[in-house]
Amino acid sequence: MSNSRHLPAAPTTSRDLAAASGVSAHWHDEHQIVYASRGVVAVHTETSRWIAPAHRALWIPSGAVHSHRAYGVTRLHLLGLTQNPLKLHEPTALAVSPLLRELLITYTELADRETPASKRMRSVLLDQLATASEQPVRVPAAHDPRLAAVCATLETDPSDARGLEALGREAGASGRTLTRLFRDEMGMTFPQWRTQLRLYHALRLLAEGQPVTAVALQCGFATASAFIDVFRRSLGHTPGSYL
């Protein structure tokens, strides 16, 4: 990302973000956990986008240029780390257990993190992070202009149900070529990418307070029940729990 800022230390803090607000592109010398206890936060890098509701946190490794964007009124919790308990070197979405959720909220809101009790809490928090499983809602970015054109079309209208052959006619590529490009550039199939895109938009719309049925239709699901099924299988919760 051009014009990114270098912020050496990754802060440990909590704050509120207004709907549709964000933090411009920047990077840290330290690792960072980004967690929204209310609302939904998205993190963008040059190669991908991740989105995290209250059951997910985002791991940002040191040196990774990224920006934040809030959907809905968001309570944001930031945890700076010099160590890497996850042994991860790429941004990743993590599952947040009830215990990890309370630890992230409480620790980032402490006025004094140097007390013996605070240091014990941090140790437990790091232990919980080390065992957190990866649970991505990730939308990789396209580089090939033909693939980028198809992705832009679906970004504009996630409910577009056309297949790759039809989409490819507008982009100047065959369905077979686009299938290969999705596999090579995205590391996933076209149906997998489209599902991730639809879930990304669904989480954003739910955070803005839109009803489940309306979100299902806007994101291209044939019925609300089909949307609920995909949502539950992908994220472990029903979409109603995010309202």
N, C-alpha and C positions, 0 to 999 in steps of 0.2 A: 504494500500500500504506500503510495507516495505521500510525502509530507507527514509522516508518522513522527510522533514525539518519543523521546527517550526519557522514561521515568525510572531512574535507577532502582529505587526500592518499591516493591509491591506492597501497598498499604494493607494493614489489617484493620477493617472498619466496617460499619454498616451505615446505610443511608437510604433515603427514599428517592425514587426516580419517578417523575411524572410520566404519564402515558406518552409514548412516541418520542421520549427523550433518549439520550444516550451519551456515550463517551467516545470521542473521536479516536482514530487510529493511534496506537502507542505501543511501546514494549518496555519490559522490565528486565533487570539483571537477576531477578528472583522469580521463582515459580509462584503461581497464584491459583487459588480456588475461587470461582465466582458462583454464588448461590443466591437464588431468589426465593425467599420464604413466602412471598406474596407476589402475584403477577407472574410474568414470564420474561426471561432474559435471553437474548440471542447474542452470540459471539460470531463475528465475521473475521476471517483471515483471507489471504489472497487465494487460497485453494479451496476453502469450504466454508459452510455456515453450520453452526450448531444452535439448537434451541433447547432451553431447559426450563420446565415448570418446577413446581415445588418438590417433586419426587426425583429431581435430577440436579446435579451440580456440574460445573464445567472446569476441567483442569487445563490451565494455560501454562505451558513450560516457559522457562526463561528464554528471552530472545525472540519469542513468537510475536510478530506484529499483529495486533487485533483491535477490534472496536466492539463496544457493547451497544445494544439497543433494547429498550424496555417496551413491552407490550402490556397495556393495562397499567394501573398504578402499581409500582413494583417496589418491594422492600429488598434491597440488595445487600448481600453480605460478602465481603472480600477478605480472603485469608492469604497473607504473604508467607512464603516458605523458602528457606535456604536449602533444605534437604528435599529429596525426591522420593517420598515413601512409596509411590506407585511405580517407580522405574519406567515412566512413560516419557516420551520425547516428542509427542505430537499432541495437539489439543484433543481432548476426549471428554465425552459426557459420561458421568458416573451415577450409579444408583445411590440414592440417599435413604438410608434406613431411618426409622423414627429416632433412634439414639443419635446418629450422626447429624440429623436435622437440628436437634436440640443443642448439641455441642457447637455446631456452626453458629447458630443464632446467639447463644449465650456468650461464647468466647469472643466473637467479633463485637459484641456490645459492652464488654467489660471496660471499665474506666482505668483499671490498673491490671496489666497482664504480667507483672513481675512478682506477684505474691506467690507463696508456696502452693496455695490452692489453685491459682491460675495456671501455674506451670504443670501441676498434675492434670488439670483439665486438658491442657494442650497435648500432653503425652497420650491421653486416652483418645483424643481427637485424631492424632496421627496414626494410632493403632487402627482406628475405625477406617480411616482413609486407605490404609495399606491393604485392606481386604475388600474395599468397595469394588463392585463389578462394573464393567463398562456397559453402558446402556445408551447407545447413540441415537439421536435423531439428527442425522447429518446429511447435508445436501452439498455434494462436491460441485465445484465450478468447472465448466467446460473451457477448453482452450482451442480446439479445432473450430473454425468459424461456422462450419455446417452444424456441428453438434451444439454450439452456442446459440445458433438461431432457433433450433428446436427447443432448447431449454428456455429461451426467452419467451417463446410462444406459450409454453406451459406455465411459466412464472406469471405471465399476464392473466392467464385463465386456467387455473388448476383443474377445472371441471371439463376441459377439453378431453374428450374420450377417444380421439383418433389414435390409430396405431402408427408405428414408425414409417410404414410405406407412405401413408397419406401425409404425415408431417414432413417426411423427407422430400416430397415433391416440391414443397415450398422452399426447402433449404438447399435443394440441388444435390441431394445424396440419396442413394438407395437405402431401403430398409436394412439390407445386409451390412452395408457400410456403417450405418448408424449403430447397429447392434454391436459391431466390432469396436466402434469408438466408445460406446458406453462401457464396455468391458475393459478396454485398454486405459481410458482416461479416468473413469469413475471408480473402477474396481467393483462394479456391480452391474446387474442387468438393467434394462430399461424399466421393466415393471417394478423392480426394487427401488430404483431412483425415483420413479413417479410416486410410489407409496411414501417415500421419505419426504418428497416435496409436499404432498398433500397433508401429511401429518404436521409438517412445519407450519403450513398456512393454517391448519386447523387449530393448533395450539395458540397461534397469534390471535385468531378470531375469537376463540373461547376466552382468552385473557381480556379481550375488549368487551366481553359480556354478551356476545351473540348466542342465541339458543342453539342447542345441539342439532336440531333438524335443519336449520338454516345453514349451519356450518357444514353439515354433511353434503348438502346440495351444492354449496359454493365450491367445495373441494373435490367434487366429481364422484362422490359415492352415490350409488343408485338409490339406496334407502338409508334411513337413519340407523336401522339395525345392522346393516352391512358396515357402516362407519363405526358403530360402537364395537363390533366384533374385531375389526382390524385395529382399532385404537387400543382395545384391551389386550389383544395378543402382542402388540408392539410395545406398549408402555406399562402394562400390568394394572391399569386402572381404567375406569370408564370415563368418557369425556365429561360427564356431569360432575365428577369430583374436581374438575379444574375450574368450574364456574365460580 
